[in-house]
Amino acid sequence: MKNVSLTVSKSSITGVIGPNGAGKTTLIKAVTGLNRVWSGKIVFDAVEIQNKKPYEISKLGIAVAPEGRRIFTKLTVIENLLVGFYNTKDRKLLEDRLEWIFQLFPKLKERMYQEAGTLSGGEQQMLNIGRALMSNPKLLILDEPSLGLAPIITRQLFTIIDNLRDEGLTILLSEQNALLTFNVSDNVYILENGIIMAEGSPDTLKKNSLVRQSYLGV
């Protein structure tokens, strides 16, 4: 990646779109400490976090729902969610957090004691996001949340993502589905071959004929 610079504003959704191999996941791994940063800075809440350990970055308030879900398939739904609740032993807070997750994703409450590997693809993605939310993050990073999901499930998921922003959560959304990303994002970056090719509000980018043809099919 070269000279990638982006800003994620508080209580907003910042979308990063681009084709496979564009560098979206590489960017996320750099932010979360899984990839080494050789130059430049990553600043979160006025703290430089480049090359900190992943657990140190997590403690600062960054949570990620990774591409491919990566849930623990042999654990139950509730056990997977408990994995995400690691920063306090407050029992009342745990109960409140679980209730909030179950309000967001009622299917998870229905499947609470079911092995995660037996869930549908959409339910597994709900669990992936729910687990990330259990830590009550300041920044939620979503890596390809629509991957492999049916269109109707994807739309439902993006409605929830939109609502999370409205509740004040800051979200960095990495996606291939440009149309849905444009619909929910406050600002969008287009990444190709490790380079930011364009950025701006969805309304501004929609005026760019190349963006419309390449990403929106119009």
N, C-alpha and C positions, 0 to 999 in steps of 0.2 A: 504494500500500500504506500502511496506517495502523497504527502502534503494534505492529508485528510483532516479537515477542520469542520467541526459541527458543534452546535449549541443546543442543549435540551433545556427548555424553559420549564420552570416550576408549574405544576398543575396543568400540564399540556401533554398532547401526544405528538411526538416527533417521529415521523415515518422515514425509514430508509428502504428504498426499493432498488431493485436491480436483478439481472438474470443470475442463474447459477454461476458460481465462480467469480462473481463481481467483487467479493470481499466482505459481504455483510457479516457472516459468521466470524471471520477473522477480526473484524472491528469489535464485535461483542466479546470475543475471547480476550482482546487487549484490554477492554474496559473492566472485565471481571478478573483479570490477573492470570488467565490461562495462557496467554501469549505474551512474550517479552516485547517491550517497546524499546526500540533502539535509539529513537530520537523523538523530540517533542514532549508534550505534557498532556496528562489527563487530569482534570481538576473537578472534584466533586465536593460541593459545600465548602469551597475555599481550601480544600485539602488536596494536594497532589497525590494521586493514587497509582500512577504508572509504576508497574513492577512490584507493587505490594502483593502479598500472598492473597489468594482468593478468600480465605477466611477473614482476613483483615478487612478486605473490601466489603464483604458481606456484613460485617459488624458495623460498618459505617452507614448501612441502610440501602444497599443495592441487592436486589434479588433478580434471578433470571429463571424464566421458563424456557428451557433449551429446545432447540430443534430436535425433532424425533421423540419428544416427551421424556424419555429416560426415567420413567417411573420404576419403582421396585415391584416387578410383576408378581412376585411370590408373597408380598405383603398385602394386607388388606387396605382398603381406601383410608380408613382412619389411621392406620399405622403409617402410611405414606404422608398423610397430613401432619402427623406428629413429628416426622423428620424435619419438617420446615419450621417447627416451633422450638427453637434452640437458644434463644437469647434471654430467656427468663424462666423461672420456675413458678411464676404466679398462676395458681390454679384458676382463679376467677378470670384472669386475662385469657388463659387457654380456652376456657368455656365460651367466653365472649367471641374470641377469634373464630372458633369452630362454628358457632352459630351464624356469624357473618358469612363465612364461606358457604355454609349450607343454604343461606338465603340467596346468595349469588348463584349457586349451583345445586338446586334441590335434588337433582339426580344423584349427587354424591351422598346425600343423607340417606336416600333410599338404598344405596349400595354400600353403606358404611362398613359392613363386615364382610364384604365380598372381596375376593382376591383381585388386585388391580389388573392382572393380566387377562381376566375374563371380561373386562369392560369393553364397550365399543370404542372405536377410534375417537369419537367426539367426547365420550365420557373420560377417556384417558387424557385428552387435552385439557378438559376441565380440571382434572386432578393435578395435572402438571402446573397449571396456573394457580390453582388453589394452594398447592404446596408452597409455591413461591410467595403467595400472599400471606401465609401463616406467620412470616417473620415481620409483618407490618412494615414493608419497605418504604423508603422515601422515593426510590426509583425502581420501577418494575421494568425489566427488559424482556421483551417477547421476541423469540427467534422463530420465525415462520409458523405462527400459530395456526394458519389455515391449511398447512401441508397435509394432504391425504384425506381431508374432510369433505363430506358432501356439502354442496352449496347451501342448503338450508341450515345445516349445523354451523357452517362458517358465518352466515349472517347473524345467527343467534349469538355466537361467540363475540362477534365484533360489536354487537349492541351492548353486551356486558362490558367490553373494553371501553367503549364510549362512555358508559355510565361510571366506570371507575375514575376516568378523568374528571367527570363532572363532580365526583365526590372529593376531588382535590389531589388524586394520585398523579404522579409524574410518570410518564410511560415513554420508553424508547421501543418503537415497533419496527422490526425488520421483516419485510414481506416481499413475496413475488407478486401477490395480487394487488396490482397498482390501483385498480378502481376502488376496492374496499379501503385501502390505505388512504387514498385521497379523500374518501368520504368521512373518515374519522379524525384525520390528522390536522393539527394546527399549522404544522410546517413539515415539508418533505424534502429529503435529500435523495438525489438519484446517483447511485454508485455504479460505476462500470470499470472493470479491470483495475480495481483498487484506487480509483480516482473519482472525486466528486465532480460529476459532469454538469449538474444543475441543482439549484435549491431555491426554495421560496414557499409561499403559501400555495395550497392546492389551486386556488383561483388564478394565481399568477402563472403557475406552471401549465395550467390548462390552456393558456393563451399561446403557448409555445407549440408550433405545428409539429415539430419533431417529437416532442414529448407525447402529444396526442396520438400520433401515428405509431410510435414505438411501444407505448405503454398503455394507452387507453383504447386503441383500435378504432380511432375516429379521425 
